[in-house]
Amino acid sequence: IMHELIEKIVVHAPDKSSGHRTQEIEIHYRFDVAVATAVADSMKYDKKRKAA
């Protein structure tokens, strides 16, 4: 089902300008209603991982 709904996923190059690594991910849907954008932040991920 996912293959039918998603046209492409774009993963941008990581950005380290703020002192920690962030990476933008875009999900383009086939029905052209929206583009979902998420930012993966390594600093937030490391904190969650250490607490677990």
PDB file with one MODEL, atoms N, CA, C and O in Angstrom:
MODEL        1
ATOM      1  N   ILE A   1       0.834  -1.196   0.000  1.00  0.00           N
ATOM      2  CA  ILE A   1       0.000   0.000   0.000  1.00  0.00           C
ATOM      3  C   ILE A   1       0.874   1.254   0.000  1.00  0.00           C
ATOM      4  O   ILE A   1       0.545   2.231  -0.673  1.00  0.00           O
ATOM      5  N   MET A   2       1.973   1.241   0.739  1.00  0.00           N
ATOM      6  CA  MET A   2       2.856   2.414   0.808  1.00  0.00           C
ATOM      7  C   MET A   2       3.391   2.788  -0.571  1.00  0.00           C
ATOM      8  O   MET A   2       3.495   3.972  -0.889  1.00  0.00           O
ATOM      9  N   HIS A   3       3.728   1.806  -1.384  1.00  0.00           N
ATOM     10  CA  HIS A   3       4.259   2.064  -2.720  1.00  0.00           C
ATOM     11  C   HIS A   3       3.228   2.753  -3.608  1.00  0.00           C
ATOM     12  O   HIS A   3       3.595   3.499  -4.516  1.00  0.00           O
ATOM     13  N   GLU A   4       1.969   2.516  -3.361  1.00  0.00           N
ATOM     14  CA  GLU A   4       0.917   3.144  -4.151  1.00  0.00           C
ATOM     15  C   GLU A   4       0.664   4.585  -3.733  1.00  0.00           C
ATOM     16  O   GLU A   4       0.207   5.383  -4.551  1.00  0.00           O
ATOM     17  N   LEU A   5       0.945   4.940  -2.492  1.00  0.00           N
ATOM     18  CA  LEU A   5       0.668   6.283  -1.983  1.00  0.00           C
ATOM     19  C   LEU A   5       1.845   7.246  -2.118  1.00  0.00           C
ATOM     20  O   LEU A   5       1.633   8.445  -2.298  1.00  0.00           O
ATOM     21  N   ILE A   6       3.079   6.750  -2.037  1.00  0.00           N
ATOM     22  CA  ILE A   6       4.257   7.612  -2.017  1.00  0.00           C
ATOM     23  C   ILE A   6       4.943   7.602  -3.382  1.00  0.00           C
ATOM     24  O   ILE A   6       5.269   6.545  -3.921  1.00  0.00           O
ATOM     25  N   GLU A   7       5.153   8.797  -3.927  1.00  0.00           N
ATOM     26  CA  GLU A   7       5.837   8.917  -5.218  1.00  0.00           C
ATOM     27  C   GLU A   7       7.347   8.835  -5.035  1.00  0.00           C
ATOM     28  O   GLU A   7       8.022   8.085  -5.739  1.00  0.00           O
ATOM     29  N   LYS A   8       7.887   9.622  -4.071  1.00  0.00           N
ATOM     30  CA  LYS A   8       9.326   9.597  -3.823  1.00  0.00           C
ATOM     31  C   LYS A   8       9.639  10.116  -2.431  1.00  0.00           C
ATOM     32  O   LYS A   8       8.847  10.842  -1.830  1.00  0.00           O
ATOM     33  N   ILE A   9      10.800   9.735  -1.930  1.00  0.00           N
ATOM     34  CA  ILE A   9      11.322  10.220  -0.657  1.00  0.00           C
ATOM     35  C   ILE A   9      12.670  10.856  -0.946  1.00  0.00           C
ATOM     36  O   ILE A   9      13.543  10.230  -1.547  1.00  0.00           O
ATOM     37  N   VAL A  10      12.840  12.114  -0.511  1.00  0.00           N
ATOM     38  CA  VAL A  10      14.076  12.858  -0.748  1.00  0.00           C
ATOM     39  C   VAL A  10      14.777  13.053   0.591  1.00  0.00           C
ATOM     40  O   VAL A  10      14.209  13.620   1.524  1.00  0.00           O
ATOM     41  N   VAL A  11      16.017  12.577   0.674  1.00  0.00           N
ATOM     42  CA  VAL A  11      16.815  12.749   1.886  1.00  0.00           C
ATOM     43  C   VAL A  11      17.931  13.736   1.541  1.00  0.00           C
ATOM     44  O   VAL A  11      18.784  13.454   0.700  1.00  0.00           O
ATOM     45  N   HIS A  12      17.913  14.890   2.199  1.00  0.00           N
ATOM     46  CA  HIS A  12      18.889  15.941   1.927  1.00  0.00           C
ATOM     47  C   HIS A  12      20.203  15.667   2.662  1.00  0.00           C
ATOM     48  O   HIS A  12      20.254  14.868   3.598  1.00  0.00           O
ATOM     49  N   ALA A  13      21.244  16.336   2.226  1.00  0.00           N
ATOM     50  CA  ALA A  13      22.555  16.201   2.864  1.00  0.00           C
ATOM     51  C   ALA A  13      22.485  16.728   4.297  1.00  0.00           C
ATOM     52  O   ALA A  13      21.733  17.664   4.569  1.00  0.00           O
ATOM     53  N   PRO A  14      23.256  16.143   5.216  1.00  0.00           N
ATOM     54  CA  PRO A  14      23.235  16.613   6.598  1.00  0.00           C
ATOM     55  C   PRO A  14      23.808  18.021   6.729  1.00  0.00           C
ATOM     56  O   PRO A  14      24.690  18.421   5.969  1.00  0.00           O
ATOM     57  N   ASP A  15      23.291  18.763   7.706  1.00  0.00           N
ATOM     58  CA  ASP A  15      23.749  20.126   7.986  1.00  0.00           C
ATOM     59  C   ASP A  15      24.388  20.131   9.373  1.00  0.00           C
ATOM     60  O   ASP A  15      23.751  19.736  10.350  1.00  0.00           O
ATOM     61  N   LYS A  16      25.617  20.567   9.463  1.00  0.00           N
ATOM     62  CA  LYS A  16      26.334  20.599  10.736  1.00  0.00           C
ATOM     63  C   LYS A  16      26.692  22.022  11.151  1.00  0.00           C
ATOM     64  O   LYS A  16      27.547  22.207  12.017  1.00  0.00           O
ATOM     65  N   SER A  17      26.057  23.037  10.550  1.00  0.00           N
ATOM     66  CA  SER A  17      26.411  24.428  10.806  1.00  0.00           C
ATOM     67  C   SER A  17      26.062  24.885  12.224  1.00  0.00           C
ATOM     68  O   SER A  17      26.694  25.809  12.735  1.00  0.00           O
ATOM     69  N   SER A  18      25.088  24.271  12.863  1.00  0.00           N
ATOM     70  CA  SER A  18      24.669  24.695  14.202  1.00  0.00           C
ATOM     71  C   SER A  18      25.433  23.969  15.313  1.00  0.00           C
ATOM     72  O   SER A  18      25.129  24.169  16.489  1.00  0.00           O
ATOM     73  N   GLY A  19      26.389  23.153  14.978  1.00  0.00           N
ATOM     74  CA  GLY A  19      27.159  22.433  15.986  1.00  0.00           C
ATOM     75  C   GLY A  19      26.726  20.998  16.171  1.00  0.00           C
ATOM     76  O   GLY A  19      27.481  20.197  16.722  1.00  0.00           O
ATOM     77  N   HIS A  20      25.534  20.650  15.728  1.00  0.00           N
ATOM     78  CA  HIS A  20      25.089  19.259  15.746  1.00  0.00           C
ATOM     79  C   HIS A  20      24.440  18.937  14.410  1.00  0.00           C
ATOM     80  O   HIS A  20      24.086  19.843  13.655  1.00  0.00           O
ATOM     81  N   ARG A  21      24.288  17.695  14.123  1.00  0.00           N
ATOM     82  CA  ARG A  21      23.858  17.237  12.795  1.00  0.00           C
ATOM     83  C   ARG A  21      22.337  17.215  12.692  1.00  0.00           C
ATOM     84  O   ARG A  21      21.653  16.612  13.518  1.00  0.00           O
ATOM     85  N   THR A  22      21.819  17.886  11.658  1.00  0.00           N
ATOM     86  CA  THR A  22      20.406  17.805  11.320  1.00  0.00           C
ATOM     87  C   THR A  22      20.294  17.374   9.864  1.00  0.00           C
ATOM     88  O   THR A  22      21.180  17.647   9.054  1.00  0.00           O
ATOM     89  N   GLN A  23      19.195  16.698   9.541  1.00  0.00           N
ATOM     90  CA  GLN A  23      19.008  16.220   8.173  1.00  0.00           C
ATOM     91  C   GLN A  23      17.526  16.303   7.828  1.00  0.00           C
ATOM     92  O   GLN A  23      16.673  15.845   8.588  1.00  0.00           O
ATOM     93  N   GLU A  24      17.231  16.894   6.670  1.00  0.00           N
ATOM     94  CA  GLU A  24      15.850  17.078   6.240  1.00  0.00           C
ATOM     95  C   GLU A  24      15.429  15.923   5.345  1.00  0.00           C
ATOM     96  O   GLU A  24      16.190  15.464   4.493  1.00  0.00           O
ATOM     97  N   ILE A  25      14.196  15.461   5.557  1.00  0.00           N
ATOM     98  CA  ILE A  25      13.627  14.356   4.782  1.00  0.00           C
ATOM     99  C   ILE A  25      12.271  14.811   4.249  1.00  0.00           C
ATOM    100  O   ILE A  25      11.435  15.292   5.015  1.00  0.00           O
ATOM    101  N   GLU A  26      12.045  14.662   2.940  1.00  0.00           N
ATOM    102  CA  GLU A  26      10.774  15.036   2.320  1.00  0.00           C
ATOM    103  C   GLU A  26      10.093  13.781   1.778  1.00  0.00           C
ATOM    104  O   GLU A  26      10.736  12.920   1.177  1.00  0.00           O
ATOM    105  N   ILE A  27       8.791  13.691   1.999  1.00  0.00           N
ATOM    106  CA  ILE A  27       7.993  12.591   1.442  1.00  0.00           C
ATOM    107  C   ILE A  27       6.981  13.209   0.489  1.00  0.00           C
ATOM    108  O   ILE A  27       6.129  13.992   0.910  1.00  0.00           O
ATOM    109  N   HIS A  28       7.069  12.865  -0.789  1.00  0.00           N
ATOM    110  CA  HIS A  28       6.157  13.365  -1.816  1.00  0.00           C
ATOM    111  C   HIS A  28       5.122  12.285  -2.108  1.00  0.00           C
ATOM    112  O   HIS A  28       5.457  11.162  -2.486  1.00  0.00           O
ATOM    113  N   TYR A  29       3.851  12.654  -1.923  1.00  0.00           N
ATOM    114  CA  TYR A  29       2.761  11.719  -2.159  1.00  0.00           C
ATOM    115  C   TYR A  29       2.295  11.773  -3.610  1.00  0.00           C
ATOM    116  O   TYR A  29       2.437  12.806  -4.264  1.00  0.00           O
ATOM    117  N   ARG A  30       1.751  10.697  -4.110  1.00  0.00           N
ATOM    118  CA  ARG A  30       1.298  10.611  -5.501  1.00  0.00           C
ATOM    119  C   ARG A  30       0.096  11.510  -5.788  1.00  0.00           C
ATOM    120  O   ARG A  30      -0.049  11.992  -6.912  1.00  0.00           O
ATOM    121  N   PHE A  31      -0.754  11.742  -4.817  1.00  0.00           N
ATOM    122  CA  PHE A  31      -1.987  12.492  -5.074  1.00  0.00           C
ATOM    123  C   PHE A  31      -1.806  13.998  -4.970  1.00  0.00           C
ATOM    124  O   PHE A  31      -2.801  14.722  -5.005  1.00  0.00           O
ATOM    125  N   ASP A  32      -0.581  14.505  -4.845  1.00  0.00           N
ATOM    126  CA  ASP A  32      -0.229  15.932  -4.897  1.00  0.00           C
ATOM    127  C   ASP A  32      -1.032  16.826  -3.956  1.00  0.00           C
ATOM    128  O   ASP A  32      -1.275  17.989  -4.277  1.00  0.00           O
ATOM    129  N   VAL A  33      -1.435  16.324  -2.838  1.00  0.00           N
ATOM    130  CA  VAL A  33      -2.150  17.147  -1.865  1.00  0.00           C
ATOM    131  C   VAL A  33      -1.172  17.801  -0.902  1.00  0.00           C
ATOM    132  O   VAL A  33      -1.368  18.945  -0.492  1.00  0.00           O
ATOM    133  N   ALA A  34      -0.121  17.080  -0.542  1.00  0.00           N
ATOM    134  CA  ALA A  34       0.818  17.618   0.441  1.00  0.00           C
ATOM    135  C   ALA A  34       2.190  16.988   0.265  1.00  0.00           C
ATOM    136  O   ALA A  34       2.346  15.929  -0.343  1.00  0.00           O
ATOM    137  N   VAL A  35       3.180  17.682   0.822  1.00  0.00           N
ATOM    138  CA  VAL A  35       4.541  17.155   0.925  1.00  0.00           C
ATOM    139  C   VAL A  35       4.891  17.193   2.403  1.00  0.00           C
ATOM    140  O   VAL A  35       4.879  18.261   3.016  1.00  0.00           O
ATOM    141  N   ALA A  36       5.197  16.059   2.971  1.00  0.00           N
ATOM    142  CA  ALA A  36       5.567  15.998   4.381  1.00  0.00           C
ATOM    143  C   ALA A  36       7.068  16.220   4.508  1.00  0.00           C
ATOM    144  O   ALA A  36       7.854  15.608   3.784  1.00  0.00           O
ATOM    145  N   THR A  37       7.466  17.095   5.428  1.00  0.00           N
ATOM    146  CA  THR A  37       8.875  17.377   5.661  1.00  0.00           C
ATOM    147  C   THR A  37       9.192  17.132   7.124  1.00  0.00           C
ATOM    148  O   THR A  37       8.477  17.599   8.011  1.00  0.00           O
ATOM    149  N   ALA A  38      10.257  16.406   7.371  1.00  0.00           N
ATOM    150  CA  ALA A  38      10.700  16.137   8.735  1.00  0.00           C
ATOM    151  C   ALA A  38      12.180  16.482   8.843  1.00  0.00           C
ATOM    152  O   ALA A  38      12.919  16.377   7.864  1.00  0.00           O
ATOM    153  N   VAL A  39      12.608  16.893  10.031  1.00  0.00           N
ATOM    154  CA  VAL A  39      14.019  17.176  10.277  1.00  0.00           C
ATOM    155  C   VAL A  39      14.501  16.226  11.354  1.00  0.00           C
ATOM    156  O   VAL A  39      13.990  16.225  12.474  1.00  0.00           O
ATOM    157  N   ALA A  40      15.483  15.422  11.007  1.00  0.00           N
ATOM    158  CA  ALA A  40      16.084  14.510  11.972  1.00  0.00           C
ATOM    159  C   ALA A  40      17.244  15.229  12.643  1.00  0.00           C
ATOM    160  O   ALA A  40      18.169  15.681  11.968  1.00  0.00           O
ATOM    161  N   ASP A  41      17.200  15.337  13.959  1.00  0.00           N
ATOM    162  CA  ASP A  41      18.216  16.055  14.722  1.00  0.00           C
ATOM    163  C   ASP A  41      18.978  15.057  15.569  1.00  0.00           C
ATOM    164  O   ASP A  41      18.393  14.424  16.449  1.00  0.00           O
ATOM    165  N   SER A  42      20.273  14.901  15.323  1.00  0.00           N
ATOM    166  CA  SER A  42      21.066  13.902  16.032  1.00  0.00           C
ATOM    167  C   SER A  42      21.161  14.202  17.519  1.00  0.00           C
ATOM    168  O   SER A  42      21.272  13.278  18.325  1.00  0.00           O
ATOM    169  N   MET A  43      21.121  15.470  17.898  1.00  0.00           N
ATOM    170  CA  MET A  43      21.226  15.833  19.314  1.00  0.00           C
ATOM    171  C   MET A  43      20.003  15.317  20.086  1.00  0.00           C
ATOM    172  O   MET A  43      20.152  14.782  21.185  1.00  0.00           O
ATOM    173  N   LYS A  44      18.806  15.470  19.528  1.00  0.00           N
ATOM    174  CA  LYS A  44      17.588  14.978  20.174  1.00  0.00           C
ATOM    175  C   LYS A  44      17.569  13.451  20.191  1.00  0.00           C
ATOM    176  O   LYS A  44      17.130  12.849  21.170  1.00  0.00           O
ATOM    177  N   TYR A  45      18.033  12.834  19.137  1.00  0.00           N
ATOM    178  CA  TYR A  45      18.064  11.382  19.058  1.00  0.00           C
ATOM    179  C   TYR A  45      19.003  10.794  20.105  1.00  0.00           C
ATOM    180  O   TYR A  45      18.659   9.811  20.762  1.00  0.00           O
ATOM    181  N   ASP A  46      20.177  11.381  20.266  1.00  0.00           N
ATOM    182  CA  ASP A  46      21.142  10.886  21.248  1.00  0.00           C
ATOM    183  C   ASP A  46      20.592  10.969  22.658  1.00  0.00           C
ATOM    184  O   ASP A  46      20.807  10.045  23.442  1.00  0.00           O
ATOM    185  N   LYS A  47      19.890  12.036  23.015  1.00  0.00           N
ATOM    186  CA  LYS A  47      19.322  12.189  24.347  1.00  0.00           C
ATOM    187  C   LYS A  47      18.282  11.099  24.615  1.00  0.00           C
ATOM    188  O   LYS A  47      18.271  10.500  25.691  1.00  0.00           O
ATOM    189  N   LYS A  48      17.410  10.844  23.640  1.00  0.00           N
ATOM    190  CA  LYS A  48      16.385   9.816  23.807  1.00  0.00           C
ATOM    191  C   LYS A  48      17.017   8.434  23.917  1.00  0.00           C
ATOM    192  O   LYS A  48      16.574   7.605  24.713  1.00  0.00           O
ATOM    193  N   ARG A  49      18.020   8.193  23.143  1.00  0.00           N
ATOM    194  CA  ARG A  49      18.649   6.878  23.132  1.00  0.00           C
ATOM    195  C   ARG A  49      19.364   6.584  24.445  1.00  0.00           C
ATOM    196  O   ARG A  49      19.303   5.460  24.944  1.00  0.00           O
ATOM    197  N   LYS A  50      20.042   7.585  25.010  1.00  0.00           N
ATOM    198  CA  LYS A  50      20.772   7.393  26.265  1.00  0.00           C
ATOM    199  C   LYS A  50      19.818   7.176  27.439  1.00  0.00           C
ATOM    200  O   LYS A  50      20.138   6.453  28.383  1.00  0.00           O
ATOM    201  N   ALA A  51      18.636   7.814  27.373  1.00  0.00           N
ATOM    202  CA  ALA A  51      17.675   7.686  28.466  1.00  0.00           C
ATOM    203  C   ALA A  51      17.011   6.326  28.478  1.00  0.00           C
ATOM    204  O   ALA A  51      16.538   5.882  29.525  1.00  0.00           O
ATOM    205  N   ALA A  52      16.966   5.666  27.362  1.00  0.00           N
ATOM    206  CA  ALA A  52      16.256   4.380  27.260  1.00  0.00           C
ATOM    207  C   ALA A  52      17.014   3.249  27.881  1.00  0.00           C
ATOM    208  O   ALA A  52      16.543   2.112  27.873  1.00  0.00           O
TER     209      ALA A  52
ENDMDL
END
